[in-house]
Amino acid sequence: MIKVNLEKIKNIAGEKVTLVAVTKNRDVNQLLELYRCGHLIFGENRVQELLSKKSLLPSDIEWHLIGHLQTNKVKSVLPHVSLIHSVDSLKLLKEINKEAAKLNKKINVLLQVFIASEETKFGLSEDELNEIVNSNFSSIFPSINLCGLMGMASNTEDKEKVKNEFKFLNGLFNNIKAKNTFPHFKILSMGMSNDFQDAVQCGSNMIRVGSALFE
Ligand SMILES: *Cc1c(COP(=O)(O)O)cnc(C)c1O
């Protein structure tokens, strides 16, 4: 029997926090078990895996793309996702806008900000973020709903460091939100299995949890 820790994680996170069940590398039966428990928001980090799983599962599931997206895959994934967490360059934003316009669709995105001190993680710098949010966004990107920010903290045991990174992102989020220029700007996606409790304490309202769901 497959066991999932859905209720446990939801209880710890609290009802104001949206849980994205990260299902990368999980087989379809594990996803179905989550679905049977009533969960409908699934996150995948690769386009091909998302598309093939989506084709096998019920159509009321909401799919989020959480991993790095290459511009040449934008077109194939757009019709299938309700939120892209991982927009990490201006070039990608432009491509999403262009393909969304062809579909006559508005695409919900989060801008991924680099907050860790590791070289391997993707994301915009604070300057790059500011350049985007201070641009004439709605006329440059008419097919994009800017819904918030996403970030990944350093992979370290040092809780203070992790919390400082989350607080930094929360500060950027609140500053942009306070400007009231983006009507959809409501989501702060931060926190994974190892750090979601700290993330929620630091203002996260959307957590992306994989391994802790299935352990
Ligand atoms: C894998 C992944 C997660 C979930 O990680 P866990 O440690 O398994 O909870 C969250 N966000 C992104 C972007 C991921 O790639």
The ligand as an ORCA input file, in Angstrom:
! r2SCAN-3c Opt
* xyz 0 1
  C      12.422     18.743     -6.110
  C      11.976     20.122     -5.898
  C      11.231     20.479     -4.771
  C      10.859     19.489     -3.674
  O      11.976     19.022     -3.012
  P      11.825     18.051     -1.733
  O      13.078     18.275     -0.984
  O      11.697     16.673     -2.285
  O      10.621     18.475     -0.989
  C      10.817     21.786     -4.658
  N      11.109     22.714     -5.593
  C      11.825     22.415     -6.684
  C      12.119     23.499     -7.664
  C      12.279     21.119     -6.875
  O      13.000     20.831     -7.969
*
